[in-house]
Amino acid sequence: MDRSLALLRSGRVRTEGLVTHRFPLSEYAIALETLRSDPTSLKVLVDPSR
């Protein structure tokens, strides 16, 4: 895990595009439905600070 985090922090591993959808906590149900039904969803992020 430490090595993985170090690679991410260094920028040697590209992560753009991994999170395909972002939702505020108030749209949790929509986020789950998106994950279930949208074939373009790779990683759906629910952000409680939004």
PDBQT receptor file of N, H, CA, C and O in Angstrom, charges set to zero:
ATOM      1  N   MET A   1       0.814  -1.180   0.000  1.00  0.00    +0.000 N 
ATOM      2  CA  MET A   1       0.000   0.000   0.000  1.00  0.00    +0.000 C 
ATOM      3  C   MET A   1       0.873   1.266   0.000  1.00  0.00    +0.000 C 
ATOM      4  O   MET A   1       0.591   2.223  -0.720  1.00  0.00    +0.000 OA
ATOM      5  N   ASP A   2       1.914   1.255   0.801  1.00  0.00    +0.000 N 
ATOM      6  H   ASP A   2       2.143   0.478   1.386  1.00  0.00    +0.000 HD
ATOM      7  CA  ASP A   2       2.794   2.421   0.863  1.00  0.00    +0.000 C 
ATOM      8  C   ASP A   2       3.400   2.738  -0.499  1.00  0.00    +0.000 C 
ATOM      9  O   ASP A   2       3.482   3.900  -0.898  1.00  0.00    +0.000 OA
ATOM     10  N   ARG A   3       3.818   1.706  -1.200  1.00  0.00    +0.000 N 
ATOM     11  H   ARG A   3       3.752   0.763  -0.876  1.00  0.00    +0.000 HD
ATOM     12  CA  ARG A   3       4.418   1.914  -2.524  1.00  0.00    +0.000 C 
ATOM     13  C   ARG A   3       3.386   2.478  -3.507  1.00  0.00    +0.000 C 
ATOM     14  O   ARG A   3       3.697   3.364  -4.303  1.00  0.00    +0.000 OA
ATOM     15  N   SER A   4       2.176   1.964  -3.443  1.00  0.00    +0.000 N 
ATOM     16  H   SER A   4       1.923   1.245  -2.796  1.00  0.00    +0.000 HD
ATOM     17  CA  SER A   4       1.113   2.469  -4.317  1.00  0.00    +0.000 C 
ATOM     18  C   SER A   4       0.833   3.934  -4.054  1.00  0.00    +0.000 C 
ATOM     19  O   SER A   4       0.712   4.723  -4.992  1.00  0.00    +0.000 OA
ATOM     20  N   LEU A   5       0.730   4.303  -2.794  1.00  0.00    +0.000 N 
ATOM     21  H   LEU A   5       0.828   3.662  -2.033  1.00  0.00    +0.000 HD
ATOM     22  CA  LEU A   5       0.487   5.698  -2.441  1.00  0.00    +0.000 C 
ATOM     23  C   LEU A   5       1.637   6.593  -2.889  1.00  0.00    +0.000 C 
ATOM     24  O   LEU A   5       1.410   7.707  -3.362  1.00  0.00    +0.000 OA
ATOM     25  N   ALA A   6       2.850   6.119  -2.745  1.00  0.00    +0.000 N 
ATOM     26  H   ALA A   6       3.034   5.215  -2.361  1.00  0.00    +0.000 HD
ATOM     27  CA  ALA A   6       4.016   6.895  -3.180  1.00  0.00    +0.000 C 
ATOM     28  C   ALA A   6       3.974   7.132  -4.687  1.00  0.00    +0.000 C 
ATOM     29  O   ALA A   6       4.288   8.231  -5.144  1.00  0.00    +0.000 OA
ATOM     30  N   LEU A   7       3.596   6.130  -5.456  1.00  0.00    +0.000 N 
ATOM     31  H   LEU A   7       3.342   5.238  -5.084  1.00  0.00    +0.000 HD
ATOM     32  CA  LEU A   7       3.496   6.285  -6.907  1.00  0.00    +0.000 C 
ATOM     33  C   LEU A   7       2.406   7.288  -7.281  1.00  0.00    +0.000 C 
ATOM     34  O   LEU A   7       2.594   8.107  -8.180  1.00  0.00    +0.000 OA
ATOM     35  N   LEU A   8       1.273   7.223  -6.595  1.00  0.00    +0.000 N 
ATOM     36  H   LEU A   8       1.121   6.558  -5.864  1.00  0.00    +0.000 HD
ATOM     37  CA  LEU A   8       0.200   8.166  -6.851  1.00  0.00    +0.000 C 
ATOM     38  C   LEU A   8       0.627   9.591  -6.525  1.00  0.00    +0.000 C 
ATOM     39  O   LEU A   8       0.378  10.514  -7.301  1.00  0.00    +0.000 OA
ATOM     40  N   ARG A   9       1.264   9.763  -5.384  1.00  0.00    +0.000 N 
ATOM     41  H   ARG A   9       1.466   9.013  -4.754  1.00  0.00    +0.000 HD
ATOM     42  CA  ARG A   9       1.695  11.099  -4.961  1.00  0.00    +0.000 C 
ATOM     43  C   ARG A   9       2.760  11.674  -5.888  1.00  0.00    +0.000 C 
ATOM     44  O   ARG A   9       2.808  12.886  -6.098  1.00  0.00    +0.000 OA
ATOM     45  N   SER A  10       3.597  10.833  -6.433  1.00  0.00    +0.000 N 
ATOM     46  H   SER A  10       3.558   9.848  -6.262  1.00  0.00    +0.000 HD
ATOM     47  CA  SER A  10       4.684  11.307  -7.290  1.00  0.00    +0.000 C 
ATOM     48  C   SER A  10       4.195  11.707  -8.679  1.00  0.00    +0.000 C 
ATOM     49  O   SER A  10       4.902  12.397  -9.414  1.00  0.00    +0.000 OA
ATOM     50  N   GLY A  11       2.996  11.278  -9.034  1.00  0.00    +0.000 N 
ATOM     51  H   GLY A  11       2.423  10.718  -8.436  1.00  0.00    +0.000 HD
ATOM     52  CA  GLY A  11       2.476  11.575 -10.359  1.00  0.00    +0.000 C 
ATOM     53  C   GLY A  11       2.911  10.587 -11.422  1.00  0.00    +0.000 C 
ATOM     54  O   GLY A  11       2.585  10.760 -12.596  1.00  0.00    +0.000 OA
ATOM     55  N   ARG A  12       3.636   9.561 -11.037  1.00  0.00    +0.000 N 
ATOM     56  H   ARG A  12       3.901   9.420 -10.083  1.00  0.00    +0.000 HD
ATOM     57  CA  ARG A  12       4.108   8.565 -12.011  1.00  0.00    +0.000 C 
ATOM     58  C   ARG A  12       2.976   7.683 -12.512  1.00  0.00    +0.000 C 
ATOM     59  O   ARG A  12       3.086   7.070 -13.574  1.00  0.00    +0.000 OA
ATOM     60  N   VAL A  13       1.896   7.617 -11.758  1.00  0.00    +0.000 N 
ATOM     61  H   VAL A  13       1.806   8.115 -10.895  1.00  0.00    +0.000 HD
ATOM     62  CA  VAL A  13       0.722   6.853 -12.173  1.00  0.00    +0.000 C 
ATOM     63  C   VAL A  13      -0.366   7.851 -12.537  1.00  0.00    +0.000 C 
ATOM     64  O   VAL A  13      -0.730   8.699 -11.723  1.00  0.00    +0.000 OA
ATOM     65  N   ARG A  14      -0.885   7.756 -13.753  1.00  0.00    +0.000 N 
ATOM     66  H   ARG A  14      -0.589   7.068 -14.415  1.00  0.00    +0.000 HD
ATOM     67  CA  ARG A  14      -1.920   8.679 -14.218  1.00  0.00    +0.000 C 
ATOM     68  C   ARG A  14      -3.289   8.196 -13.738  1.00  0.00    +0.000 C 
ATOM     69  O   ARG A  14      -3.649   7.032 -13.916  1.00  0.00    +0.000 OA
ATOM     70  N   THR A  15      -4.029   9.093 -13.140  1.00  0.00    +0.000 N 
ATOM     71  H   THR A  15      -3.737  10.038 -12.996  1.00  0.00    +0.000 HD
ATOM     72  CA  THR A  15      -5.331   8.713 -12.586  1.00  0.00    +0.000 C 
ATOM     73  C   THR A  15      -6.502   9.488 -13.182  1.00  0.00    +0.000 C 
ATOM     74  O   THR A  15      -7.649   9.243 -12.809  1.00  0.00    +0.000 OA
ATOM     75  N   GLU A  16      -6.236  10.421 -14.105  1.00  0.00    +0.000 N 
ATOM     76  H   GLU A  16      -5.304  10.619 -14.408  1.00  0.00    +0.000 HD
ATOM     77  CA  GLU A  16      -7.339  11.159 -14.708  1.00  0.00    +0.000 C 
ATOM     78  C   GLU A  16      -8.295  10.171 -15.366  1.00  0.00    +0.000 C 
ATOM     79  O   GLU A  16      -7.870   9.199 -15.990  1.00  0.00    +0.000 OA
ATOM     80  N   GLY A  17      -9.552  10.428 -15.222  1.00  0.00    +0.000 N 
ATOM     81  H   GLY A  17      -9.897  11.218 -14.716  1.00  0.00    +0.000 HD
ATOM     82  CA  GLY A  17     -10.549   9.593 -15.873  1.00  0.00    +0.000 C 
ATOM     83  C   GLY A  17     -11.004   8.404 -15.058  1.00  0.00    +0.000 C 
ATOM     84  O   GLY A  17     -11.962   7.733 -15.441  1.00  0.00    +0.000 OA
ATOM     85  N   LEU A  18     -10.354   8.123 -13.954  1.00  0.00    +0.000 N 
ATOM     86  H   LEU A  18      -9.576   8.668 -13.642  1.00  0.00    +0.000 HD
ATOM     87  CA  LEU A  18     -10.813   6.997 -13.137  1.00  0.00    +0.000 C 
ATOM     88  C   LEU A  18     -12.165   7.288 -12.505  1.00  0.00    +0.000 C 
ATOM     89  O   LEU A  18     -13.036   6.419 -12.471  1.00  0.00    +0.000 OA
ATOM     90  N   VAL A  19     -12.344   8.503 -12.005  1.00  0.00    +0.000 N 
ATOM     91  H   VAL A  19     -11.636   9.209 -12.032  1.00  0.00    +0.000 HD
ATOM     92  CA  VAL A  19     -13.638   8.906 -11.466  1.00  0.00    +0.000 C 
ATOM     93  C   VAL A  19     -14.423   9.505 -12.620  1.00  0.00    +0.000 C 
ATOM     94  O   VAL A  19     -14.077  10.564 -13.144  1.00  0.00    +0.000 OA
ATOM     95  N   THR A  20     -15.483   8.812 -13.004  1.00  0.00    +0.000 N 
ATOM     96  H   THR A  20     -15.764   7.952 -12.578  1.00  0.00    +0.000 HD
ATOM     97  CA  THR A  20     -16.256   9.241 -14.165  1.00  0.00    +0.000 C 
ATOM     98  C   THR A  20     -17.470  10.077 -13.791  1.00  0.00    +0.000 C 
ATOM     99  O   THR A  20     -17.982  10.826 -14.623  1.00  0.00    +0.000 OA
ATOM    100  N   HIS A  21     -17.935   9.964 -12.560  1.00  0.00    +0.000 N 
ATOM    101  H   HIS A  21     -17.519   9.356 -11.884  1.00  0.00    +0.000 HD
ATOM    102  CA  HIS A  21     -19.108  10.712 -12.114  1.00  0.00    +0.000 C 
ATOM    103  C   HIS A  21     -18.895  11.160 -10.674  1.00  0.00    +0.000 C 
ATOM    104  O   HIS A  21     -18.306  10.437  -9.870  1.00  0.00    +0.000 OA
ATOM    105  N   ARG A  22     -19.382  12.363 -10.353  1.00  0.00    +0.000 N 
ATOM    106  H   ARG A  22     -19.860  12.951 -11.006  1.00  0.00    +0.000 HD
ATOM    107  CA  ARG A  22     -19.306  12.910  -8.988  1.00  0.00    +0.000 C 
ATOM    108  C   ARG A  22     -20.685  13.395  -8.577  1.00  0.00    +0.000 C 
ATOM    109  O   ARG A  22     -21.381  14.049  -9.352  1.00  0.00    +0.000 OA
ATOM    110  N   PHE A  23     -21.072  13.070  -7.357  1.00  0.00    +0.000 N 
ATOM    111  H   PHE A  23     -20.506  12.538  -6.726  1.00  0.00    +0.000 HD
ATOM    112  CA  PHE A  23     -22.370  13.462  -6.832  1.00  0.00    +0.000 C 
ATOM    113  C   PHE A  23     -22.222  13.971  -5.409  1.00  0.00    +0.000 C 
ATOM    114  O   PHE A  23     -21.350  13.511  -4.672  1.00  0.00    +0.000 OA
ATOM    115  N   PRO A  24     -23.074  14.923  -5.013  1.00  0.00    +0.000 N 
ATOM    116  CA  PRO A  24     -23.105  15.312  -3.607  1.00  0.00    +0.000 C 
ATOM    117  C   PRO A  24     -23.822  14.225  -2.805  1.00  0.00    +0.000 C 
ATOM    118  O   PRO A  24     -24.537  13.398  -3.371  1.00  0.00    +0.000 OA
ATOM    119  N   LEU A  25     -23.632  14.232  -1.522  1.00  0.00    +0.000 N 
ATOM    120  H   LEU A  25     -23.051  14.904  -1.062  1.00  0.00    +0.000 HD
ATOM    121  CA  LEU A  25     -24.246  13.219  -0.655  1.00  0.00    +0.000 C 
ATOM    122  C   LEU A  25     -25.766  13.206  -0.804  1.00  0.00    +0.000 C 
ATOM    123  O   LEU A  25     -26.391  12.150  -0.706  1.00  0.00    +0.000 OA
ATOM    124  N   SER A  26     -26.352  14.355  -1.035  1.00  0.00    +0.000 N 
ATOM    125  H   SER A  26     -25.844  15.213  -1.114  1.00  0.00    +0.000 HD
ATOM    126  CA  SER A  26     -27.813  14.432  -1.176  1.00  0.00    +0.000 C 
ATOM    127  C   SER A  26     -28.325  13.668  -2.398  1.00  0.00    +0.000 C 
ATOM    128  O   SER A  26     -29.521  13.391  -2.489  1.00  0.00    +0.000 OA
ATOM    129  N   GLU A  27     -27.442  13.323  -3.334  1.00  0.00    +0.000 N 
ATOM    130  H   GLU A  27     -26.471  13.548  -3.260  1.00  0.00    +0.000 HD
ATOM    131  CA  GLU A  27     -27.835  12.577  -4.538  1.00  0.00    +0.000 C 
ATOM    132  C   GLU A  27     -27.296  11.145  -4.515  1.00  0.00    +0.000 C 
ATOM    133  O   GLU A  27     -27.004  10.561  -5.558  1.00  0.00    +0.000 OA
ATOM    134  N   TYR A  28     -27.171  10.598  -3.321  1.00  0.00    +0.000 N 
ATOM    135  H   TYR A  28     -27.409  11.072  -2.473  1.00  0.00    +0.000 HD
ATOM    136  CA  TYR A  28     -26.642   9.246  -3.151  1.00  0.00    +0.000 C 
ATOM    137  C   TYR A  28     -27.418   8.213  -3.976  1.00  0.00    +0.000 C 
ATOM    138  O   TYR A  28     -26.817   7.360  -4.629  1.00  0.00    +0.000 OA
ATOM    139  N   ALA A  29     -28.739   8.291  -3.944  1.00  0.00    +0.000 N 
ATOM    140  H   ALA A  29     -29.227   8.984  -3.414  1.00  0.00    +0.000 HD
ATOM    141  CA  ALA A  29     -29.557   7.323  -4.688  1.00  0.00    +0.000 C 
ATOM    142  C   ALA A  29     -29.308   7.429  -6.186  1.00  0.00    +0.000 C 
ATOM    143  O   ALA A  29     -29.248   6.417  -6.883  1.00  0.00    +0.000 OA
ATOM    144  N   ILE A  30     -29.166   8.644  -6.674  1.00  0.00    +0.000 N 
ATOM    145  H   ILE A  30     -29.215   9.466  -6.108  1.00  0.00    +0.000 HD
ATOM    146  CA  ILE A  30     -28.885   8.844  -8.101  1.00  0.00    +0.000 C 
ATOM    147  C   ILE A  30     -27.507   8.275  -8.447  1.00  0.00    +0.000 C 
ATOM    148  O   ILE A  30     -27.319   7.689  -9.513  1.00  0.00    +0.000 OA
ATOM    149  N   ALA A  31     -26.559   8.450  -7.546  1.00  0.00    +0.000 N 
ATOM    150  H   ALA A  31     -26.711   8.925  -6.680  1.00  0.00    +0.000 HD
ATOM    151  CA  ALA A  31     -25.212   7.903  -7.771  1.00  0.00    +0.000 C 
ATOM    152  C   ALA A  31     -25.261   6.381  -7.885  1.00  0.00    +0.000 C 
ATOM    153  O   ALA A  31     -24.624   5.801  -8.764  1.00  0.00    +0.000 OA
ATOM    154  N   LEU A  32     -26.008   5.746  -7.008  1.00  0.00    +0.000 N 
ATOM    155  H   LEU A  32     -26.526   6.218  -6.294  1.00  0.00    +0.000 HD
ATOM    156  CA  LEU A  32     -26.123   4.282  -7.076  1.00  0.00    +0.000 C 
ATOM    157  C   LEU A  32     -26.802   3.827  -8.358  1.00  0.00    +0.000 C 
ATOM    158  O   LEU A  32     -26.383   2.849  -8.976  1.00  0.00    +0.000 OA
ATOM    159  N   GLU A  33     -27.840   4.531  -8.752  1.00  0.00    +0.000 N 
ATOM    160  H   GLU A  33     -28.181   5.326  -8.250  1.00  0.00    +0.000 HD
ATOM    161  CA  GLU A  33     -28.535   4.185  -9.993  1.00  0.00    +0.000 C 
ATOM    162  C   GLU A  33     -27.613   4.375 -11.195  1.00  0.00    +0.000 C 
ATOM    163  O   GLU A  33     -27.626   3.565 -12.122  1.00  0.00    +0.000 OA
ATOM    164  N   THR A  34     -26.826   5.424 -11.181  1.00  0.00    +0.000 N 
ATOM    165  H   THR A  34     -26.815   6.081 -10.427  1.00  0.00    +0.000 HD
ATOM    166  CA  THR A  34     -25.865   5.669 -12.262  1.00  0.00    +0.000 C 
ATOM    167  C   THR A  34     -24.864   4.530 -12.342  1.00  0.00    +0.000 C 
ATOM    168  O   THR A  34     -24.572   4.027 -13.427  1.00  0.00    +0.000 OA
ATOM    169  N   LEU A  35     -24.351   4.133 -11.217  1.00  0.00    +0.000 N 
ATOM    170  H   LEU A  35     -24.589   4.541 -10.336  1.00  0.00    +0.000 HD
ATOM    171  CA  LEU A  35     -23.381   3.037 -11.181  1.00  0.00    +0.000 C 
ATOM    172  C   LEU A  35     -23.990   1.747 -11.719  1.00  0.00    +0.000 C 
ATOM    173  O   LEU A  35     -23.325   0.976 -12.412  1.00  0.00    +0.000 OA
ATOM    174  N   ARG A  36     -25.254   1.522 -11.396  1.00  0.00    +0.000 N 
ATOM    175  H   ARG A  36     -25.794   2.148 -10.834  1.00  0.00    +0.000 HD
ATOM    176  CA  ARG A  36     -25.930   0.297 -11.823  1.00  0.00    +0.000 C 
ATOM    177  C   ARG A  36     -26.299   0.313 -13.302  1.00  0.00    +0.000 C 
ATOM    178  O   ARG A  36     -26.200  -0.709 -13.981  1.00  0.00    +0.000 OA
ATOM    179  N   SER A  37     -26.724   1.475 -13.802  1.00  0.00    +0.000 N 
ATOM    180  H   SER A  37     -26.805   2.306 -13.251  1.00  0.00    +0.000 HD
ATOM    181  CA  SER A  37     -27.327   1.474 -15.131  1.00  0.00    +0.000 C 
ATOM    182  C   SER A  37     -26.519   2.150 -16.235  1.00  0.00    +0.000 C 
ATOM    183  O   SER A  37     -26.804   1.934 -17.413  1.00  0.00    +0.000 OA
ATOM    184  N   ASP A  38     -25.535   2.950 -15.895  1.00  0.00    +0.000 N 
ATOM    185  H   ASP A  38     -25.303   3.125 -14.938  1.00  0.00    +0.000 HD
ATOM    186  CA  ASP A  38     -24.785   3.685 -16.912  1.00  0.00    +0.000 C 
ATOM    187  C   ASP A  38     -23.509   2.927 -17.280  1.00  0.00    +0.000 C 
ATOM    188  O   ASP A  38     -22.596   2.830 -16.459  1.00  0.00    +0.000 OA
ATOM    189  N   PRO A  39     -23.432   2.396 -18.482  1.00  0.00    +0.000 N 
ATOM    190  CA  PRO A  39     -22.252   1.607 -18.869  1.00  0.00    +0.000 C 
ATOM    191  C   PRO A  39     -20.965   2.432 -18.941  1.00  0.00    +0.000 C 
ATOM    192  O   PRO A  39     -19.874   1.864 -18.992  1.00  0.00    +0.000 OA
ATOM    193  N   THR A  40     -21.079   3.763 -18.946  1.00  0.00    +0.000 N 
ATOM    194  H   THR A  40     -21.965   4.224 -18.904  1.00  0.00    +0.000 HD
ATOM    195  CA  THR A  40     -19.875   4.592 -18.982  1.00  0.00    +0.000 C 
ATOM    196  C   THR A  40     -19.310   4.854 -17.590  1.00  0.00    +0.000 C 
ATOM    197  O   THR A  40     -18.230   5.430 -17.455  1.00  0.00    +0.000 OA
ATOM    198  N   SER A  41     -20.038   4.432 -16.551  1.00  0.00    +0.000 N 
ATOM    199  H   SER A  41     -20.915   3.964 -16.660  1.00  0.00    +0.000 HD
ATOM    200  CA  SER A  41     -19.562   4.707 -15.189  1.00  0.00    +0.000 C 
ATOM    201  C   SER A  41     -18.484   3.708 -14.792  1.00  0.00    +0.000 C 
ATOM    202  O   SER A  41     -18.721   2.503 -14.702  1.00  0.00    +0.000 OA
ATOM    203  N   LEU A  42     -17.315   4.238 -14.563  1.00  0.00    +0.000 N 
ATOM    204  H   LEU A  42     -17.122   5.217 -14.636  1.00  0.00    +0.000 HD
ATOM    205  CA  LEU A  42     -16.197   3.418 -14.111  1.00  0.00    +0.000 C 
ATOM    206  C   LEU A  42     -16.086   3.515 -12.596  1.00  0.00    +0.000 C 
ATOM    207  O   LEU A  42     -16.018   2.503 -11.898  1.00  0.00    +0.000 OA
ATOM    208  N   LYS A  43     -16.070   4.736 -12.104  1.00  0.00    +0.000 N 
ATOM    209  H   LYS A  43     -16.125   5.557 -12.672  1.00  0.00    +0.000 HD
ATOM    210  CA  LYS A  43     -15.989   4.982 -10.674  1.00  0.00    +0.000 C 
ATOM    211  C   LYS A  43     -16.900   6.153 -10.367  1.00  0.00    +0.000 C 
ATOM    212  O   LYS A  43     -16.736   7.240 -10.921  1.00  0.00    +0.000 OA
ATOM    213  N   VAL A  44     -17.868   5.928  -9.476  1.00  0.00    +0.000 N 
ATOM    214  H   VAL A  44     -18.001   5.045  -9.025  1.00  0.00    +0.000 HD
ATOM    215  CA  VAL A  44     -18.808   6.968  -9.078  1.00  0.00    +0.000 C 
ATOM    216  C   VAL A  44     -18.410   7.439  -7.680  1.00  0.00    +0.000 C 
ATOM    217  O   VAL A  44     -18.299   6.643  -6.747  1.00  0.00    +0.000 OA
ATOM    218  N   LEU A  45     -18.200   8.737  -7.558  1.00  0.00    +0.000 N 
ATOM    219  H   LEU A  45     -18.290   9.383  -8.316  1.00  0.00    +0.000 HD
ATOM    220  CA  LEU A  45     -17.757   9.321  -6.290  1.00  0.00    +0.000 C 
ATOM    221  C   LEU A  45     -18.912  10.071  -5.644  1.00  0.00    +0.000 C 
ATOM    222  O   LEU A  45     -19.548  10.916  -6.275  1.00  0.00    +0.000 OA
ATOM    223  N   VAL A  46     -19.178   9.755  -4.379  1.00  0.00    +0.000 N 
ATOM    224  H   VAL A  46     -18.662   9.068  -3.866  1.00  0.00    +0.000 HD
ATOM    225  CA  VAL A  46     -20.152  10.513  -3.590  1.00  0.00    +0.000 C 
ATOM    226  C   VAL A  46     -19.323  11.360  -2.625  1.00  0.00    +0.000 C 
ATOM    227  O   VAL A  46     -18.615  10.840  -1.762  1.00  0.00    +0.000 OA
ATOM    228  N   ASP A  47     -19.432  12.674  -2.795  1.00  0.00    +0.000 N 
ATOM    229  H   ASP A  47     -20.007  13.096  -3.496  1.00  0.00    +0.000 HD
ATOM    230  CA  ASP A  47     -18.632  13.612  -2.027  1.00  0.00    +0.000 C 
ATOM    231  C   ASP A  47     -19.487  14.248  -0.924  1.00  0.00    +0.000 C 
ATOM    232  O   ASP A  47     -20.348  15.077  -1.219  1.00  0.00    +0.000 OA
ATOM    233  N   PRO A  48     -19.265  13.875   0.327  1.00  0.00    +0.000 N 
ATOM    234  CA  PRO A  48     -20.098  14.418   1.407  1.00  0.00    +0.000 C 
ATOM    235  C   PRO A  48     -19.866  15.909   1.665  1.00  0.00    +0.000 C 
ATOM    236  O   PRO A  48     -20.667  16.542   2.354  1.00  0.00    +0.000 OA
ATOM    237  N   SER A  49     -18.802  16.473   1.132  1.00  0.00    +0.000 N 
ATOM    238  H   SER A  49     -18.152  15.959   0.572  1.00  0.00    +0.000 HD
ATOM    239  CA  SER A  49     -18.524  17.891   1.364  1.00  0.00    +0.000 C 
ATOM    240  C   SER A  49     -19.229  18.781   0.335  1.00  0.00    +0.000 C 
ATOM    241  O   SER A  49     -19.212  20.005   0.467  1.00  0.00    +0.000 OA
ATOM    242  N   ARG A  50     -19.833  18.191  -0.666  1.00  0.00    +0.000 N 
ATOM    243  H   ARG A  50     -19.847  17.197  -0.773  1.00  0.00    +0.000 HD
ATOM    244  CA  ARG A  50     -20.530  18.987  -1.697  1.00  0.00    +0.000 C 
ATOM    245  C   ARG A  50     -21.977  19.179  -1.346  1.00  0.00    +0.000 C 
ATOM    246  O   ARG A  50     -22.714  19.820  -2.095  1.00  0.00    +0.000 OA
TER     247      ARG A  50
